[in-house]
Amino acid sequence: MLFLRFPLACLFLLAALGACVPVERPSVSVAPVEQRQPVTILVSIDGFRPDYLKREVTPHLSALAAGGVESAMRPSFPTKTFPNHWAIVTGERPDHSGIVANKMEDASRPGETFTMASDDPYWWKEAEPIWVTAEKAGVRTATLFWPGSNVAWGASKASAWPYILTGGTRPSDWAQFHQEISGMQRVNGVLDLLRRPKEIRPRFLTLYFDAVDTAGHIYGPDATETTDAAQKVDGQIGMLVEGLKTLGQPANLIILSDHGMARKSSERVVAMDKVANPADYRIVESGPYASLAAQPGHEAALEAAILKPHPHMQCWRKADIPAHFHYGTHRRIPAYFCLGETGWVIQPTAPVKPFAGGDHGWDQRAPEMQALFIANGPGFDARFRPPADFANVDVYPLLARLLGIAPLPGDGDPAVLAGLVKH
């Protein structure tokens, strides 16, 4: 069909003129499709227990697990949000990282209390997070979100208003956490970062979801509302995966949680004022565990009261906390520590009204405290099987290897997950 090469007007003139001269059309250049290199995306689903995958409401996570590597992961102690998120990105257990609790004090900063809103670099300076190490090595990073990623790591903060920061390193792109920023907006934020030109596109990103943990606290781990939250986050993971495909962006996804969740109830409470005289101590933090400071001169009385057997609770001097917790040497850990039996909470006084829900902070070996781990992407060997109950600090050297940077020495063992990365 040779005439198809000619302009349409020629077809009408062929019979009359017997000939036609083709009209030349300008050539159109097509830009080559970019062959993107894989990025690494670290995703935290706060409070997501591994057994939530068995509830048949997480098709996207289950598909990633089936096509990659999935395992339960042992959190660090205490099984709280900030200590464990910091352990994952620094490779240091809380006892070494300095983030020993969600709420803590430091004798060198009298009158101050660290909370989950604290971003003064002083509190965070004892362990360098992976994004700082990466930025120093020329690897661009971005966080949406991660506990501590809003901190100017290594900076000095002025002691008087306007509290100007001097120095310090953050991810190249970061945002201040706000719970009202929806999961969909967080996913879209990550995808928008990956739409950037190569020169300013991050190679390492973090993404954080808090909805499952929030539902677990309010309703308990077995509640329909918690399952619904897991289903909703799973849908947002599906959006992320689909968005990456649309961009043609290969990604090594590490999807994990910081800890699990266990049921609590007003019927399972140890009232501290029934165990010891409140005049003898001050509670720094309470819940699944209680950290206590003795009032000056009251140490003997407090020890006599708490260092004996108690139903559903065990207490120790800081130096005597059992070795398997890897906890008890840091100066920010108070002198006395009491841990509830899993599902039992320690409160200053007996509850005045009934409550139920969920919590975490108990022994990191408890089945209810185990964390999720899924790895899926072109850089992973799906045949690999992690050791049973591997520790979350082992994720840090894995991240460093994926990014091609040298990990800092720490508590994580590079050999534990070495076989996960393709050679």
PEKATA-V229268 format. One record per residue. N is the residue number from 1. RES is the residue in three letters. PSI is psi in whole degrees, 0 to 359 (none if undefined). NEAR is the number of other C-alpha atoms within 12 Angstrom. Layout:
BEGIN
n-><N/N>
res-><RES/RES>
psi-><PSI/PSI>
near-><NEAR/NEAR>
END
This chain:
BEGIN
n-><1/2/3/4/5/6/7/8/9/10/11/12/13/14/15/16/17/18/19/20/21/22/23/24/25/26/27/28/29/30/31/32/33/34/35/36/37/38/39/40/41/42/43/44/45/46/47/48/49/50/51/52/53/54/55/56/57/58/59/60/61/62/63/64/65/66/67/68/69/70/71/72/73/74/75/76/77/78/79/80/81/82/83/84/85/86/87/88/89/90/91/92/93/94/95/96/97/98/99/100/101/102/103/104/105/106/107/108/109/110/111/112/113/114/115/116/117/118/119/120/121/122/123/124/125/126/127/128/129/130/131/132/133/134/135/136/137/138/139/140/141/142/143/144/145/146/147/148/149/150/151/152/153/154/155/156/157/158/159/160/161/162/163/164/165/166/167/168/169/170/171/172/173/174/175/176/177/178/179/180/181/182/183/184/185/186/187/188/189/190/191/192/193/194/195/196/197/198/199/200/201/202/203/204/205/206/207/208/209/210/211/212/213/214/215/216/217/218/219/220/221/222/223/224/225/226/227/228/229/230/231/232/233/234/235/236/237/238/239/240/241/242/243/244/245/246/247/248/249/250/251/252/253/254/255/256/257/258/259/260/261/262/263/264/265/266/267/268/269/270/271/272/273/274/275/276/277/278/279/280/281/282/283/284/285/286/287/288/289/290/291/292/293/294/295/296/297/298/299/300/301/302/303/304/305/306/307/308/309/310/311/312/313/314/315/316/317/318/319/320/321/322/323/324/325/326/327/328/329/330/331/332/333/334/335/336/337/338/339/340/341/342/343/344/345/346/347/348/349/350/351/352/353/354/355/356/357/358/359/360/361/362/363/364/365/366/367/368/369/370/371/372/373/374/375/376/377/378/379/380/381/382/383/384/385/386/387/388/389/390/391/392/393/394/395/396/397/398/399/400/401/402/403/404/405/406/407/408/409/410/411/412/413/414/415/416/417/418/419/420/421/422/423>
res-><MET/LEU/PHE/LEU/ARG/PHE/PRO/LEU/ALA/CYS/LEU/PHE/LEU/LEU/ALA/ALA/LEU/GLY/ALA/CYS/VAL/PRO/VAL/GLU/ARG/PRO/SER/VAL/SER/VAL/ALA/PRO/VAL/GLU/GLN/ARG/GLN/PRO/VAL/THR/ILE/LEU/VAL/SER/ILE/ASP/GLY/PHE/ARG/PRO/ASP/TYR/LEU/LYS/ARG/GLU/VAL/THR/PRO/HIS/LEU/SER/ALA/LEU/ALA/ALA/GLY/GLY/VAL/GLU/SER/ALA/MET/ARG/PRO/SER/PHE/PRO/THR/LYS/THR/PHE/PRO/ASN/HIS/TRP/ALA/ILE/VAL/THR/GLY/GLU/ARG/PRO/ASP/HIS/SER/GLY/ILE/VAL/ALA/ASN/LYS/MET/GLU/ASP/ALA/SER/ARG/PRO/GLY/GLU/THR/PHE/THR/MET/ALA/SER/ASP/ASP/PRO/TYR/TRP/TRP/LYS/GLU/ALA/GLU/PRO/ILE/TRP/VAL/THR/ALA/GLU/LYS/ALA/GLY/VAL/ARG/THR/ALA/THR/LEU/PHE/TRP/PRO/GLY/SER/ASN/VAL/ALA/TRP/GLY/ALA/SER/LYS/ALA/SER/ALA/TRP/PRO/TYR/ILE/LEU/THR/GLY/GLY/THR/ARG/PRO/SER/ASP/TRP/ALA/GLN/PHE/HIS/GLN/GLU/ILE/SER/GLY/MET/GLN/ARG/VAL/ASN/GLY/VAL/LEU/ASP/LEU/LEU/ARG/ARG/PRO/LYS/GLU/ILE/ARG/PRO/ARG/PHE/LEU/THR/LEU/TYR/PHE/ASP/ALA/VAL/ASP/THR/ALA/GLY/HIS/ILE/TYR/GLY/PRO/ASP/ALA/THR/GLU/THR/THR/ASP/ALA/ALA/GLN/LYS/VAL/ASP/GLY/GLN/ILE/GLY/MET/LEU/VAL/GLU/GLY/LEU/LYS/THR/LEU/GLY/GLN/PRO/ALA/ASN/LEU/ILE/ILE/LEU/SER/ASP/HIS/GLY/MET/ALA/ARG/LYS/SER/SER/GLU/ARG/VAL/VAL/ALA/MET/ASP/LYS/VAL/ALA/ASN/PRO/ALA/ASP/TYR/ARG/ILE/VAL/GLU/SER/GLY/PRO/TYR/ALA/SER/LEU/ALA/ALA/GLN/PRO/GLY/HIS/GLU/ALA/ALA/LEU/GLU/ALA/ALA/ILE/LEU/LYS/PRO/HIS/PRO/HIS/MET/GLN/CYS/TRP/ARG/LYS/ALA/ASP/ILE/PRO/ALA/HIS/PHE/HIS/TYR/GLY/THR/HIS/ARG/ARG/ILE/PRO/ALA/TYR/PHE/CYS/LEU/GLY/GLU/THR/GLY/TRP/VAL/ILE/GLN/PRO/THR/ALA/PRO/VAL/LYS/PRO/PHE/ALA/GLY/GLY/ASP/HIS/GLY/TRP/ASP/GLN/ARG/ALA/PRO/GLU/MET/GLN/ALA/LEU/PHE/ILE/ALA/ASN/GLY/PRO/GLY/PHE/ASP/ALA/ARG/PHE/ARG/PRO/PRO/ALA/ASP/PHE/ALA/ASN/VAL/ASP/VAL/TYR/PRO/LEU/LEU/ALA/ARG/LEU/LEU/GLY/ILE/ALA/PRO/LEU/PRO/GLY/ASP/GLY/ASP/PRO/ALA/VAL/LEU/ALA/GLY/LEU/VAL/LYS/HIS>
psi-><71/330/343/348/347/157/152/325/329/329/327/340/347/315/322/321/340/0/164/140/121/143/126/135/143/140/146/121/137/124/137/144/129/131/98/141/150/142/164/127/120/118/127/127/94/130/16/111/144/326/352/335/339/1/0/35/9/64/326/314/320/322/319/321/317/326/0/227/130/141/157/149/138/124/171/160/138/151/65/165/303/314/322/322/323/325/320/318/356/341/14/130/157/325/338/334/338/343/82/352/169/338/127/167/164/124/335/351/66/141/354/149/128/131/179/358/359/125/16/122/338/318/336/358/353/353/130/124/159/326/331/314/320/314/320/330/5/14/119/138/161/145/129/75/195/134/125/349/347/1/134/86/130/0/163/136/129/147/350/156/138/26/51/138/139/123/198/159/133/171/154/325/128/164/148/129/137/128/335/353/114/162/321/317/325/316/314/326/318/315/322/320/325/352/353/161/153/323/333/25/131/148/342/130/151/150/138/131/132/355/323/319/317/314/320/321/315/314/341/157/337/0/152/322/325/319/319/320/320/320/319/316/322/319/324/327/320/321/319/312/315/320/321/320/317/322/347/31/103/146/139/107/128/111/123/177/166/335/176/213/140/154/143/164/152/347/354/71/134/116/116/326/349/347/319/162/120/340/346/350/167/130/125/315/143/166/228/333/164/131/132/143/130/142/142/128/357/13/314/318/319/316/319/329/320/338/35/165/140/142/131/15/144/139/151/157/151/315/345/6/131/147/330/345/341/48/132/3/339/145/338/353/123/167/338/143/129/134/130/154/145/126/347/136/151/122/157/320/171/146/144/346/156/149/160/165/216/164/175/163/354/184/129/349/348/136/324/341/355/152/160/146/123/134/128/129/172/341/358/146/108/350/347/142/116/155/150/133/41/157/150/339/345/349/327/307/333/315/316/320/318/325/352/32/159/123/149/152/143/202/341/143/112/335/335/315/14/322/350/331/131/142/none>
near-><5/8/16/11/16/20/18/15/17/20/20/15/16/17/11/10/11/11/15/19/17/18/12/9/9/6/6/6/6/7/6/7/9/14/11/22/23/28/36/42/43/45/44/43/44/45/48/52/41/37/29/37/30/17/23/17/23/29/23/28/43/33/22/29/30/20/21/30/37/37/34/39/41/41/52/52/48/49/47/42/43/41/43/50/50/46/49/52/47/44/39/41/44/44/34/34/37/36/48/45/45/37/31/35/31/23/17/12/16/11/10/18/23/29/24/26/19/25/29/31/32/28/41/37/27/25/36/39/43/51/47/37/33/36/27/21/18/20/29/32/39/40/41/42/39/43/41/48/42/32/37/31/32/26/22/22/23/15/13/8/8/8/14/16/22/16/15/25/31/33/36/28/30/31/26/24/26/19/18/13/20/22/35/26/22/36/35/25/29/43/35/24/35/38/22/17/12/17/13/19/26/38/41/46/46/44/45/47/43/36/33/40/40/29/32/38/31/26/28/33/38/30/24/19/22/33/32/26/36/43/30/28/41/37/24/32/39/25/25/36/31/20/25/30/17/14/24/20/35/27/36/39/40/44/46/42/46/51/49/49/49/39/33/35/29/24/20/28/36/35/33/38/23/17/33/30/25/23/19/26/32/27/34/31/35/32/41/41/42/41/42/37/31/30/21/14/13/19/24/19/20/32/29/19/27/34/25/17/15/22/20/23/33/34/35/32/30/31/20/20/28/20/14/14/29/27/36/32/25/25/23/36/36/35/32/37/40/50/44/36/32/34/36/36/42/44/32/28/22/21/20/12/11/13/20/26/30/37/38/50/49/42/38/38/28/30/25/38/43/42/46/41/47/41/43/38/33/25/29/33/23/25/18/22/25/30/22/17/27/29/40/49/42/38/49/45/38/40/45/38/30/39/35/21/23/20/34/26/22/28/30/31/25/29/20/25/35/27/21/35/34/19/11>
END
